[in-house]
């Protein structure tokens, strides 16, 4: 059964240049419809193309709004961080030892229903209980990127997805993410700090379509 929307999506999926032309509004719908399907389906294809363009405009509007929001957040970067990723929760004794060590330096503990994460400075690794060090995946030489924001940012859906999308487009690997009240923590490889600083300076707009 012929479906104009499906035909349009399949055609455009392999042609990003035409998608960009649709986004900019410089496409002749009738001519493009003739390329996509038979003359008998031209009207249906034209309507499908118009709806596709409307969605693109909506996505662009949301993207611009999220970019403006990201320009207002505060970013704090800490280098020389080691991450311990556990596929279990912490025992009471481990939790107690970690809480004692938190008083002396940089140490973050995050616990979920089935897994735990411990982040500490490189010079504090030896203070982590041996049961955690031996029973976890250790990822050294990371940077912690703390994105501090207001309550308004937290209520806006898509901010984290937008941010992660920008980082991915710049080949920045996010090893772990942790969401706290008013703060989003990203753990990335130290070698990517310069890239992140560049994105901060440009307001996360370096990858946006002009």
WOHU-V508911 format. One record per helix or strand of 3 or more residues. SS is the DSSP state (hx for helix, st for strand). FROM is the first residue (numbers start at 0). LEN is the number of residues. If there is no record, write none. Layout:
BEGIN
SS	FROM	LEN
SS	FROM	LEN
END
This chain:
BEGIN
hx	3	10
hx	15	9
hx	28	8
hx	38	32
st	73	13
hx	91	13
st	106	5
st	115	6
hx	121	6
hx	129	5
st	136	12
hx	150	4
hx	158	11
st	173	7
st	182	7
hx	189	12
END
